[in-house]
């Protein structure tokens, strides 16, 4: 299955984008959508308008936006731990998305931490 993803400003590393595209996902970055330095609410509005699931490392801010207005295509959040050994690599992020897809979990209107899908 292929997801339509919007990659947040903090997550748009070229290698991650490459891995996501190689996995078959339709990827647009915040930079590619001319949304750099825009407020998070504008980024989430773009995701809503373009039916794209948002991938972000900015977990706290987007979780707050989700709570305030949970109608969106989905938010995939990656919590980066202080311990470097616990941080998710780019390949782990792609694998976690594949695990989530394989479980057929509905993504619309959900805030989903990818860390729990990293196995």
PyMOL commands that set and color helices and strands:
alter all, ss='L'
color gray80, all
select helices_A, chain A and resi 9-11+14-22+40-49+59-68+84-86+90-102+114-117
alter helices_A, ss='H'
color red, helices_A
select strands_A, chain A and resi 4-7+26-29+53-56+75-77+111-113
alter strands_A, ss='S'
color yellow, strands_A
deselect
rebuild
show_as cartoon
